[in-house]
Amino acid sequence: MYRRTMVALLAGSALGAVRLAAETPAEIRISAKKFEFHPNKVTAKAGQPVVLVLTSMDRIHGFKMPDLGVRTEIVPGQETRVSLLPTKAGSFTFFCDVFCGDGHEDMDGTLIVEA
């Protein structure tokens, strides 16, 4: 009886650890500076939680990804963290929506969500 109880507890603990690891969000770091995001192409997996860690190297920038309902500002000297759970595969454009000068219209990138 004792042995069965210990085996059951160990098995339950192992399954819990696997579940916790599967739910731990992947962090994707993106930096912004005038007219560009770096990297401007990032990849995630559908169904896996993601945290975008956004930083600015020079001024306030916007970060907007309309297809996934994301909109935030990126402030120099701070990390802006955005949690999301992409549920479908595809390519999703993000862009700066705070005007930062000539070249602003080219400040964009792509989140590629793989199945």
SEVEXTI-944485 format. One record per residue: residue number from 1; residue in three letters; x, y, z of N, C-alpha, C in turn. Coordinates in steps of 0.2 Angstrom, whole numbers, plus 5000, padded with zeros to 4 digits. Example, Ala and Ser with C-alpha at 12.3 -4.5 7.8 and 13.67 -1.06 7.14 Angstrom:
<atoms>
<1; ALA; <5066; 4972; 5039>; <5062; 4978; 5039>; <5066; 4984; 5039>>,
<2; SER; <5064; 4989; 5035>; <5068; 4995; 5036>; <5064; 5000; 5039>>,
</atoms>
This chain:
<atoms>
<1; MET; <5004; 4994; 5000>; <5000; 5000; 5000>; <5004; 5006; 5000>>,
<2; TYR; <5009; 5006; 5004>; <5014; 5012; 5005>; <5017; 5013; 4998>>,
<3; ARG; <5020; 5008; 4995>; <5023; 5008; 4989>; <5019; 5011; 4983>>,
<4; ARG; <5013; 5009; 4983>; <5008; 5012; 4978>; <5007; 5019; 4979>>,
<5; THR; <5006; 5021; 4985>; <5005; 5028; 4987>; <5011; 5032; 4984>>,
<6; MET; <5017; 5030; 4986>; <5023; 5034; 4984>; <5023; 5034; 4976>>,
<7; VAL; <5022; 5029; 4973>; <5022; 5029; 4965>; <5017; 5033; 4963>>,
<8; ALA; <5011; 5033; 4965>; <5006; 5038; 4963>; <5008; 5045; 4964>>,
<9; LEU; <5011; 5047; 4970>; <5013; 5054; 4972>; <5019; 5056; 4967>>,
<10; LEU; <5023; 5052; 4966>; <5029; 5053; 4961>; <5026; 5054; 4954>>,
<11; ALA; <5022; 5050; 4952>; <5019; 5051; 4945>; <5015; 5057; 4944>>,
<12; GLY; <5011; 5059; 4949>; <5007; 5065; 4949>; <5012; 5071; 4949>>,
<13; SER; <5017; 5071; 4953>; <5022; 5076; 4953>; <5025; 5077; 4946>>,
<14; ALA; <5027; 5072; 4943>; <5030; 5072; 4937>; <5026; 5075; 4931>>,
<15; LEU; <5019; 5073; 4932>; <5014; 5076; 4927>; <5013; 5083; 4928>>,
<16; GLY; <5013; 5085; 4934>; <5012; 5092; 4936>; <5018; 5096; 4934>>,
<17; ALA; <5024; 5094; 4934>; <5030; 5097; 4931>; <5030; 5098; 4924>>,
<18; VAL; <5028; 5093; 4920>; <5027; 5093; 4913>; <5022; 5098; 4911>>,
<19; ARG; <5016; 5098; 4915>; <5011; 5103; 4913>; <5013; 5110; 4915>>,
<20; LEU; <5017; 5111; 4920>; <5019; 5118; 4922>; <5024; 5120; 4916>>,
<21; ALA; <5028; 5116; 4914>; <5033; 5117; 4909>; <5030; 5119; 4902>>,
<22; ALA; <5024; 5116; 4901>; <5021; 5117; 4895>; <5017; 5124; 4895>>,
<23; GLU; <5015; 5126; 4901>; <5012; 5132; 4902>; <5016; 5138; 4903>>,
<24; THR; <5023; 5137; 4904>; <5027; 5143; 4905>; <5028; 5147; 4898>>,
<25; PRO; <5026; 5153; 4898>; <5027; 5157; 4892>; <5034; 5157; 4889>>,
<26; ALA; <5034; 5157; 4883>; <5041; 5159; 4880>; <5041; 5166; 4879>>,
<27; GLU; <5047; 5169; 4881>; <5049; 5176; 4880>; <5052; 5178; 4874>>,
<28; ILE; <5049; 5183; 4870>; <5052; 5185; 4864>; <5053; 5192; 4865>>,
<29; ARG; <5060; 5194; 4864>; <5062; 5201; 4866>; <5063; 5205; 4859>>,
<30; ILE; <5060; 5211; 4859>; <5060; 5215; 4853>; <5062; 5222; 4855>>,
<31; SER; <5067; 5225; 4852>; <5069; 5232; 4854>; <5066; 5236; 4848>>,
<32; ALA; <5065; 5242; 4850>; <5063; 5247; 4845>; <5067; 5253; 4845>>,
<33; LYS; <5069; 5256; 4839>; <5072; 5262; 4839>; <5070; 5266; 4832>>,
<34; LYS; <5071; 5272; 4831>; <5068; 5275; 4826>; <5068; 5271; 4819>>,
<35; PHE; <5062; 5270; 4817>; <5061; 5267; 4810>; <5062; 5259; 4810>>,
<36; GLU; <5063; 5256; 4816>; <5064; 5249; 4815>; <5063; 5245; 4822>>,
<37; PHE; <5061; 5239; 4821>; <5060; 5234; 4827>; <5066; 5229; 4825>>,
<38; HIS; <5069; 5227; 4831>; <5074; 5222; 4830>; <5073; 5216; 4835>>,
<39; PRO; <5072; 5210; 4833>; <5071; 5208; 4826>; <5064; 5210; 4824>>,
<40; ASN; <5063; 5210; 4817>; <5057; 5212; 4814>; <5053; 5206; 4812>>,
<41; LYS; <5056; 5200; 4813>; <5052; 5194; 4812>; <5053; 5189; 4817>>,
<42; VAL; <5048; 5187; 4821>; <5048; 5183; 4827>; <5043; 5177; 4826>>,
<43; THR; <5045; 5171; 4829>; <5041; 5165; 4828>; <5038; 5163; 4835>>,
<44; ALA; <5032; 5160; 4835>; <5029; 5157; 4841>; <5025; 5151; 4838>>,
<45; LYS; <5023; 5147; 4843>; <5019; 5141; 4841>; <5012; 5142; 4844>>,
<46; ALA; <5007; 5140; 4839>; <5000; 5141; 4841>; <4999; 5137; 4848>>,
<47; GLY; <4995; 5140; 4852>; <4993; 5136; 4858>; <4998; 5137; 4864>>,
<48; GLN; <5004; 5140; 4862>; <5009; 5141; 4868>; <5009; 5148; 4870>>,
<49; PRO; <5008; 5150; 4876>; <5008; 5157; 4879>; <5015; 5160; 4877>>,
<50; VAL; <5014; 5166; 4876>; <5020; 5170; 4874>; <5020; 5177; 4878>>,
<51; VAL; <5026; 5179; 4880>; <5027; 5186; 4883>; <5031; 5190; 4878>>,
<52; LEU; <5029; 5195; 4875>; <5033; 5200; 4871>; <5036; 5204; 4876>>,
<53; VAL; <5043; 5205; 4876>; <5047; 5209; 4881>; <5049; 5215; 4876>>,
<54; LEU; <5046; 5221; 4877>; <5047; 5226; 4872>; <5052; 5232; 4875>>,
<55; THR; <5057; 5234; 4872>; <5061; 5239; 4875>; <5062; 5245; 4869>>,
<56; SER; <5063; 5251; 4871>; <5065; 5256; 4866>; <5072; 5259; 4868>>,
<57; MET; <5075; 5260; 4862>; <5082; 5262; 4863>; <5083; 5270; 4862>>,
<58; ASP; <5077; 5273; 4861>; <5078; 5280; 4859>; <5072; 5285; 4862>>,
<59; ARG; <5066; 5283; 4861>; <5061; 5287; 4862>; <5054; 5283; 4863>>,
<60; ILE; <5049; 5286; 4865>; <5043; 5282; 4865>; <5040; 5280; 4858>>,
<61; HIS; <5039; 5273; 4858>; <5036; 5271; 4852>; <5030; 5267; 4853>>,
<62; GLY; <5026; 5266; 4848>; <5020; 5262; 4849>; <5021; 5255; 4847>>,
<63; PHE; <5017; 5250; 4849>; <5017; 5243; 4847>; <5010; 5241; 4846>>,
<64; LYS; <5008; 5240; 4840>; <5001; 5238; 4838>; <5001; 5232; 4834>>,
<65; MET; <4997; 5227; 4836>; <4996; 5221; 4832>; <4989; 5220; 4832>>,
<66; PRO; <4985; 5223; 4827>; <4978; 5223; 4827>; <4975; 5216; 4827>>,
<67; ASP; <4978; 5211; 4823>; <4974; 5205; 4822>; <4974; 5201; 4829>>,
<68; LEU; <4979; 5203; 4833>; <4979; 5199; 4840>; <4976; 5204; 4845>>,
<69; GLY; <4974; 5210; 4844>; <4971; 5214; 4849>; <4976; 5217; 4853>>,
<70; VAL; <4982; 5218; 4851>; <4988; 5221; 4855>; <4989; 5228; 4853>>,
<71; ARG; <4990; 5232; 4859>; <4992; 5239; 4858>; <4995; 5242; 4864>>,
<72; THR; <5001; 5244; 4864>; <5004; 5247; 4870>; <5009; 5252; 4868>>,
<73; GLU; <5012; 5255; 4873>; <5018; 5260; 4871>; <5024; 5257; 4874>>,
<74; ILE; <5030; 5259; 4871>; <5036; 5256; 4873>; <5040; 5263; 4875>>,
<75; VAL; <5042; 5263; 4882>; <5045; 5269; 4885>; <5052; 5267; 4886>>,
<76; PRO; <5057; 5272; 4884>; <5064; 5271; 4885>; <5066; 5269; 4892>>,
<77; GLY; <5070; 5265; 4894>; <5072; 5263; 4901>; <5068; 5259; 4904>>,
<78; GLN; <5062; 5256; 4901>; <5058; 5252; 4904>; <5056; 5246; 4899>>,
<79; GLU; <5055; 5240; 4903>; <5052; 5234; 4899>; <5045; 5235; 4899>>,
<80; THR; <5042; 5234; 4893>; <5035; 5233; 4892>; <5033; 5226; 4890>>,
<81; ARG; <5029; 5222; 4895>; <5028; 5215; 4894>; <5021; 5214; 4892>>,
<82; VAL; <5020; 5211; 4886>; <5013; 5209; 4884>; <5012; 5202; 4883>>,
<83; SER; <5008; 5199; 4887>; <5006; 5192; 4887>; <5001; 5191; 4881>>,
<84; LEU; <5002; 5185; 4878>; <4997; 5183; 4873>; <4997; 5176; 4872>>,
<85; LEU; <4991; 5173; 4869>; <4991; 5166; 4868>; <4988; 5165; 4861>>,
<86; PRO; <4993; 5165; 4856>; <4991; 5164; 4849>; <4987; 5157; 4848>>,
<87; THR; <4981; 5158; 4845>; <4977; 5151; 4845>; <4977; 5149; 4838>>,
<88; LYS; <4979; 5153; 4833>; <4979; 5150; 4826>; <4985; 5152; 4822>>,
<89; ALA; <4987; 5148; 4818>; <4993; 5149; 4814>; <4992; 5154; 4809>>,
<90; GLY; <4998; 5158; 4807>; <4997; 5163; 4802>; <5003; 5168; 4803>>,
<91; SER; <5003; 5173; 4799>; <5007; 5179; 4800>; <5003; 5185; 4802>>,
<92; PHE; <5006; 5188; 4807>; <5002; 5194; 4810>; <5007; 5200; 4810>>,
<93; THR; <5005; 5205; 4807>; <5009; 5211; 4807>; <5009; 5215; 4813>>,
<94; PHE; <5015; 5218; 4815>; <5015; 5223; 4820>; <5018; 5229; 4818>>,
<95; PHE; <5017; 5235; 4821>; <5019; 5241; 4818>; <5019; 5246; 4824>>,
<96; CYS; <5023; 5252; 4823>; <5024; 5257; 4828>; <5018; 5262; 4826>>,
<97; ASP; <5014; 5264; 4831>; <5008; 5269; 4829>; <5009; 5275; 4833>>,
<98; VAL; <5015; 5277; 4835>; <5017; 5283; 4837>; <5022; 5286; 4833>>,
<99; PHE; <5020; 5292; 4829>; <5024; 5295; 4824>; <5031; 5296; 4827>>,
<100; CYS; <5037; 5294; 4823>; <5043; 5295; 4826>; <5048; 5299; 4820>>,
<101; GLY; <5045; 5302; 4815>; <5049; 5305; 4810>; <5048; 5302; 4803>>,
<102; ASP; <5052; 5305; 4798>; <5052; 5302; 4792>; <5055; 5295; 4792>>,
<103; GLY; <5052; 5290; 4789>; <5053; 5283; 4790>; <5049; 5279; 4794>>,
<104; HIS; <5045; 5283; 4798>; <5040; 5279; 4803>; <5036; 5274; 4799>>,
<105; GLU; <5033; 5276; 4793>; <5029; 5271; 4790>; <5032; 5264; 4788>>,
<106; ASP; <5038; 5264; 4788>; <5042; 5258; 4787>; <5043; 5254; 4793>>,
<107; MET; <5041; 5256; 4799>; <5043; 5253; 4806>; <5038; 5248; 4807>>,
<108; ASP; <5039; 5241; 4805>; <5034; 5236; 4806>; <5038; 5229; 4807>>,
<109; GLY; <5034; 5224; 4808>; <5037; 5218; 4808>; <5032; 5212; 4808>>,
<110; THR; <5034; 5206; 4809>; <5029; 5200; 4808>; <5030; 5195; 4814>>,
<111; LEU; <5024; 5193; 4817>; <5024; 5188; 4821>; <5022; 5182; 4817>>,
<112; ILE; <5026; 5177; 4816>; <5024; 5171; 4813>; <5022; 5165; 4818>>,
<113; VAL; <5016; 5163; 4818>; <5013; 5158; 4822>; <5013; 5152; 4818>>,
<114; GLU; <5017; 5147; 4821>; <5017; 5140; 4818>; <5012; 5135; 4821>>,
<115; ALA; <5009; 5131; 4817>; <5004; 5126; 4820>; <5008; 5121; 4824>>,
</atoms>
